[in-house]
Amino acid sequence: MSSLFSKTISLGKELKITDQEFGNLRDFIYEQCGIYIADNRKYLLENRLGNRLKKLNLRNFDEYYNFLRYDAARNAELKKLFEVITTNETSFYRNPPQLQVFQEKVLTEVVEAAKSGGRKLRIWSAGCSTGEEPYTIAMIIHALLQADIANWDIRITANDLSERVLESARKGVYNDYTLRTTPKEIAQRYFDLNDGVNTVRPEVKKLVSFGQINLRDRAQIKRVERSQIVFCRNVIIYFDDAMKKQVISSFYDNLLPGGYLIIGHSESLHNITRAFKPIHFPGAIIYKKEE
């Protein structure tokens, strides 16, 4: 659930990016992680990377580009770059109509089918940001299975490009604002609430496994355990068509036969692939990998 450049950072006007520098950095970012930055977002890239230039005592964006390519510390800086170019705006129980369809239709069907297959449930949250989405999924699973959850083998694999947001996700501590769309009874059941410091309870946290992943890296994606359900909400809108097709194809390969793909409510697979069967519900479209 990452969103790109939702805010700008005012860093002054002393650092300007030339068209050539923008082109070099834009292409480099795309090669590294598949995020495509359009020409009309040039100033945003300039603003976002200005702090990194100052931190590294670099004079211009060309020096920063060369630092990313050749410096001994380039791998550490690449992680910083990923953090800077992605902003994470999310919340628990985001888009309730879609989650209602997930709970009442998709999850119920998958759970029923899994009862005869070892009670094994695998869900992948690709682009998990600071953890609100996978923890929400875990809470929905708890609410559905209740005491029977002890008899299930459940793992929610939660991945993001940024190590910084993953560190935050693993802690499982959130402010009141991130719970703004969470039903009160859910908040009371699955969080330890303490004056604006809200901690996800252990029975929820243990279902989720966090790890860094680059959706452009096919080898990394192949290491993700095959899933019955894949969530990738509000991520592919930041990819160009070629990258969208690559990522959606990877999700298709990961899904078990009959599995489901859930993308953002404003996103669509139209003109990307016809491999999935779109299933229309009130307030949501869910994509199924037919058996």
Secondary structure, DSSP 8 states (H G I E B T S, - for coil): --BSSSS-----SS----HHHHHHHHHHHHHHH-B---GGGHHHHHHHHHHHHHHHT-SSHHHHHHHHHH-TTHHHHHHHHHHHH-B----TT-SHHHHHHIIIIIIHHHHHHHTTTTSEEEEEEES-TTTHHHHHHHHHHHHHHGGGGGG-EEEEEEEES-HHHHHHHHHTEE-GGGGTTS-HHHHHHHEEEETTEEEE-HHHHTTEEEEE--TT-HHHHHTS--EEEEEE-S-GGGB-HHHHHHHHHHHHHHEEEEEEEEE-TT---TTT-SSSEEEEETTEEEEE---
